[in-house]
Structure formats: C-alpha cells, structure tokens
Amino acid sequence: MAFQTNKSDEAITDINVTPLVDVSLVLVIIFMAVAPFAVQSGIKVLQSKASAQVGKVSLSESLQVKLTVEGRITLNGAEIQTADFPLRIAAALLTSKDKFVIIKADDGNKVGDVVGLMDTAKQAGALKMALMKNQGAAPGISDTPQTTGRKAARRRKVRVP
C-alpha cells in the first residue's frame, strides 16, 4: 500500500464558505423580521388646488382654528392662549352640529405645531378636519422666486450689457 502524504508547508488558500453563508442567512432573517417595524404609518394627505369653497358645511357651522407663525391661536376669530385651547375647542365642539374643524396655518409654521392642533381637536371630539393655508404670506417668505441675471432682465425687458 502506497500512501503518499504531502507534508509540505504550503498555506491553505481555500476559503471555507459555510460560515459566510450562515452569517449571511442570519442577517437576511433579521432584516426580514425587523423590516415591518421600520415602516412608519403616516397620514395620507391629498393636496387640492385653491378654488371656490363649495361643500355641505358652511363656514358658520364649522370651527376655524388659525395658527400664526408667532404661535398665536385663534378659534373662530377670537385669540386664545395655547394652554386654554383644549378646553375651548372641546366646549366649541359640543355646540357644533357636524364637529368639523378647519385648521389654517402659515407656510412658516412647524409641522409638529399643526399636527399638535389636529391631535388636540381629534381628542376633543372632532369628526372631520381640513387643513388650509392662510391667505396672507408669512413675513419674509415670498411665493415668487427671486431671479437675477440675463433671464430675469429679459422677463423685465431690460437690456443688460
């Protein structure tokens, strides 16, 4: 019997793939288990174009909440303190027939402030809500982009050398 043993000092260059596959499969399983928790549910918002107000609910039957950039809150035109808002809107919703709240906010308002008003109104008993943009632009915010240079000069029909 001729056994031939190779007792050379050569390095092993083969990679053992089994641990690599095991770790990869474990990571895939972890990501599959965690992925549904990573997706946050949000509020679906449909943005409509500004047009004439037509609907079942008149403005006199609904509650109007206005939030300014400075943080002042008005309820149906009367300015109220932020701390009094939950009690005042709950009282107003008790007398409201359809429990419809219109929240108006400026462009400069933080989303968290507006969502806080929505949450408070919902907890106070509002069944329907609408978000509207204030007609007056916030100070320092312009709706039209400011352009300079040749293109802007052409629009203004000014000759630039």
N, C-alpha and C positions, 0 to 999 in steps of 0.2 A: 504494500500500500504506500503509495507515494503521496504524502501530504506536502503541499508546498505552502509554507507560511510566508507571508510578506511582512517582514519585521523591519520595514524601513521607517524612517522618521518623517514621513510625509504628513503635512497638515490635512485635516479633513475640510474639504471645501464644499461639501453638500450642506444645504440648509434644511433643517427639519421644519417642514411646513405645517405639521399638525398643531403645534401651539399657536402659530399665527392664525390659522383658520378658527381655532377655538376662541381666541380673543376677539376676532372679527365678528363671529356669530353672537357672542355675548353682547358686544356693543350694538349690533343690529337689534337684538331683542330689547335691550334697554331703551334705545331710541324709539322703537315701536311702542313700547309701553308708556313712555313719557310724552310722546307727541300729542295725544289728545288733550293732555292737561296744559300744554304750551299754547294752544289756540284759545284766545280770549273771545268771548262773545261780546258783541257790541250792539249799539243801537243803529238800526237801519234808517238812514235819513234820505229822504227824497227832496232834492232841491228844485223848486219851481221858479219860473220866471216871474218877475214882478208884473202884475196885471191888475185889472179892476177887481175889487173884492166882491165875490159872489159866493153865496153859500146859505145854508139853512140858518146859521146862527148869526144874529145881528151883533154889532159891537156893544149895544147896550145890555144884552143878555150875558155876555162873556166877561171874564175878569181880565184886565190888562195889567201886566206886570212889566215895568220898564227898568232896565239896569243900565246905568251910565258908566262911562269909563272911570269916573271918580269913585264908583262903588255905591252911589245913591240909588235907592229903590223907591219906585212909585207904584202904588196899587190903585188903579182906576183914577189916576191923575193926582192922588194925594201922596205926598212924600212920607215915607215911614222909615223907622230905624231898622237896621238889619236884624237886631235881636227880636223885634216885635213882628217880623214877617211871618213866622209860622202860625202865631195866634191870629193875626189879622187875616191871612189868607184862608185859614180854617173857618173863621167866622163868615167871611165873604162867600165861601163855597157852600155853607149851609143855606144861605139865602138864594144861591144861584139855582136856576131851574135845570140847566143842562150840564153844569160843572165843567165848563170849557174855559181853559186858561190860555191866554196869548202872552208869550214872553217875548219882549222886544229887547234887543241888545245892540250895542255899538260894535264896530269892527275891532276896536281895541280891547274889548273885554276878554278876559281869560276864559277858556272853555270850562275850567273847573268851577268858576263862579256861576256860569249859566246852568251847568249840569246840577249844581247845588240847589239853584232855584227850582229847577224841574223836579228834583228829588223831593224837595220840601212840599211843592204843590201836589205831587203824586201822593205823598204820605198824608197830606191834609184832606185828600178825597177827590182830587181832580180826576175825571174820567177821560177827558180829551185835552190834548195840548198842541199848541202851534208855536213855532219859532219864527220870529220876524226880525228883520234888520231895521234899525232906526233910520228914519229918512235923512236926518242931518248927519253929515260925516263927522267922524271923531276929529278933534283938533290935531293938526299935524299930519293927518292921513289924507292923501289925495287919491281919488279914483282914477285919474288920468295919469298915465306915465309921463314923466318929465324927460324929454329927449333934447339933446343938443347936437350941434354939428350941421352938416350939409343937408341931411334928410329933413331935420326939423326946420331948417331955413327954407327948404323947398316947399314944405307944407304951409309955411307962413308967407311964402312968396317974397322972401328977402334974398337979395343977392349976396353971396359970400365969395370974397376974392380967393 
